[in-house]
Amino acid sequence: MAIRCPAFFGSEMPSIESGALSPPPSPLILTQDELKKIAAYKAVESVQSGMVLGLGTGSTAKHAVDRIAELLHQGKLKNITGIPTSKKTHQQAVSLGIPLSDLDSHPVVDLAIDGADEVDSNLNLVKGRGGSLLREKMIESACKKFIVIVDESKLVAHVGASGAMPVEVVPFCWKFTQNRLQSLFDYAGCVAKLRLSNGGEDGEIFVTDNRNYIVDLFFKKDVGDLKTASDAILRLAGVVEHGMFLDMATTVIVAGELGITIKNK
């Protein structure tokens, strides 16, 4: 289902001068962040009072958390409990006054809203380029409904097509684990790289909220069957979790220049 965005805002009609219509306004060109905000606001329409919500992490999910807080303060939502997927989102939610809890107290989550780094045609995802994949997967695998919000640049032909597929690993002998991960996908031209913080500018290793490291896998070719790839990664001792979210998204909301597209599982 596609919902077209208005070409321009307001109610002004083209003016008539000297008996001729003046040129209509140019179509509204939205920035990538504005597209993310549109998708996020659309997703929040599914939030109902009394829900336990998984609060996503990243630039797109941030807009959803902001909107949920806004509706709470307006009294349009009540009795919302949020479960944040990262320390950063926890800080954001606390600053906005959203009541929080965790999976120990709420093992079943009504709805999670989060972004993604990639979405393929089967609604499989790559997540974790922001570093929060473990907590995201724990919370989003416990929810009844998982809405993914992206702009159209995140749509890919196959998983790993646009960049890194992250794998969270324990720090102990991370080079050994990195080498084994790369060897797993030799057939796909895999290059495995330890993630550094701040893009490597300071030379420091990136550390997740769980005090682990991330090895980013870069593929030159399609890895093939994703469940087989997932199982192979998780069988390696030293691996904590990977960033492939398979068969988890129930709805994907895509914002593009021509409007909103909603894809359901």
N, C-alpha and C positions, 0 to 999 in steps of 0.2 A: 504494500500500500504506500502510495506516495502522497505527501501533503505539500503543495506548492507554497513557497514563501512569497510574500508580496514583493512586487518589483520595487516599490518605494513606499515610504510611510507618509501618513497624513491624508487629507481629503482634497487637496488642491487639484483642480483640473487644469489642463493646458490652457493658457490664456489666448484670447483672440485679439490680434493686432492687425489693423489695416485690412480686415476682412479675411485674414488667413490664420490658420492655427500655427502657433509657435511650436517648435520641436518639443516632443515629450521629454520628461526627465530621463537621464541615463539610467539603466538598470542598476539597482543597488548591488555593489560589490562587497561581499562580506569577507572579513578576515578569517583566518583559520580559528582564532580564539572565539570569534562570534559564532562560527558554525558549531564549535564545541558547546557553547552556552545554549544554543538552540536545542541541541540533542539532549543536554542535561535537563533543561526545563521540561522537555517533553517526557522524559523518563520519570521525573518527580510527580507528574500527573497520576502515576500509578500508586503513589504513596497514600495510605489511609491512616486515620487516627488509630492508635493502639498497636501499631506495627512494631516489630523488632526489625531493624534495618541494618544491613551490612553497608558501611560507609567506605566507598572506594578511595583510592589514592591516585594522584596525578592531576595534570592540568585540566582534564575534562571532568573528572569526578569532583574536583574542587567546586565547580559551579553547582553541581547537584547538592553538595553539602551546604553551600551558601543558601541555596533556594529552600532547602528543608528548614533551615534555621529561620529564614525570613517568614515562612508560612507558620512556623511555631509561634513566633513573636506576634504575628497578626491574629493568632487564635484560630486559623484555618486548619491547623493540625494540632492534635492533642495526644498526650500519653505516648509519645514516640520514644523508643529506646534505640540508641545507635551502638553498633559494634564496629569500631574503627579497624581498618586493615593495615595500619602503620602508625608509628609514633607521630609522624607528621600530621596525619589525619586526626589523630587523637588530640593533638594540640589545637588544630583548627576547630574541631567540634567543641572542645572545652571553652575556647575563646568566644564561641558563638552561643554558648549556653545550651547545647544539645545534651540531654541526659545520656549517659553511657553505661555500658555493661560489657560482658564478655561471653564467650561460648560456654564457659563453665556454668554460668547462671542461665543462659539461654541457648541450649544446644540445637534448637531449631530456629532458623532465621526466616522471617516471612518474605523478605525481599532484599536483594543486594543490587546496588547500582554502581557500576565501575566502568572505566575506560579500558581500552586494549591497544596494544602496539600493532597488532595485525588481526584481521578477520578474513577467513577464507570463505568459499562459497557454501560450505557445510556448517558455518558458524563456529568452526574451531578457531581458537584464539592463540596468539602469543602475548604473554604479559610478563612483566618483570624487568623491563628496561629501566624502570625507575627504582628497582631494587626491593620491591615489597611482595614478591611472588608467593612466598610461603604463607604469610598471614592472609593474603588475598585468597589463595586456594583453600585454606582451611575454612575460612568464613563462607566463601562463595559456593563451596561444595556442600555446605550445611543449610543452604537456603532453598525455600520452596520455589522461588522465582528469581532469576538472575538476568537483569537488564544491562546490556552492554551499550555504551554510548561512545560514538566515534564520529569523526569527520571522514569524508570519502577518501582521503589520502591513506587511510588505514586498510582499505580493501586490497587483498592480494590474491594472486592466482594459486599460491600454495604457501604453506607455513614456512617461514624463514626466508621468504622472497625479498623482504625489504631491509633486512638487517639481522641483528643478534637474536638468537634464541637462548635466553639465560638459564643457567643451571646453578642452584645454590649448593655449595659444598662446604664441608667442615674445613677449618684451616689446616688441620693436621695433614701433612704430606699432600698439599693441594696440587703440587706439580705432578705427582703420580696420578691423581684423579684426573687432572686436566689432560694428560697424555692418553689416558684410557678413553676418555670421552672423545677425543679427536680420532683415535683409532677406530672407534665404533662406526664412525661415519666417513671413513676414507673414501667410500664409493660415491659420496656426495661432495667431495672436495672440501671437507670440513677443515676449518682453522679454528682452534680453541684459544681464547685469550683471557687471561685473568683481568677482571675489571679493576681499574684504578679510579680513585675519587677525583672529582673536578676535571674529568677528561684527561687525567694523567699529568696535569700541570704541576702538581706538588709531589708526584711520585709515590703517593700514599695508596695503599690498597683500600678499595671500597669495602666497607664492613656493613652488613645488613643489620636490621633491628634485632636479629637473633644472634648477632656476633659471629656470623658466618661470612664466607667469601662468595663471590659470583664468578663463574667461568662462562663467558659468552661464546656461543658456537655460531660460526658464520658458515653458511652453506652455499656452494656454487651451483648445486643442483637440488632438485626436489628429493627429500629424504625417503619418499615412498609412504608405505603404510604407517600412519601416525601412532596407532596403538602399539605396533611392534617396536617402533622407535622409543616410545614412552617406557615400555616394559624394559627394554635394554638399558636405558639410562638409569632407571630406578633399581636395577639389579646390582649396579656398581656400588660396592662399599665406599663410603665417603661422600656419596651424593645424598643430599637432603631432599630436594625437590627440583622439578624443572618448570619452565614457563609455558609449556603447552597445556592449554585448558581445553580438553577434548570433551565434546558432548555436554558441556556445562551451561552454556548460554541458552536461555529460553527465548529471549528477544534481543535483537540488535537494532538500535536506532542509529541511522546514518544521516548526518546533516551534510548537504551539498548545496551548491549554488542554485540549483533548481528546486530545492525544498528538502523535506524530511522523507526518508524511506524507512519503513518499519518491516523488519524481517523476523518472522516467528519460526521457531523450531517445529 
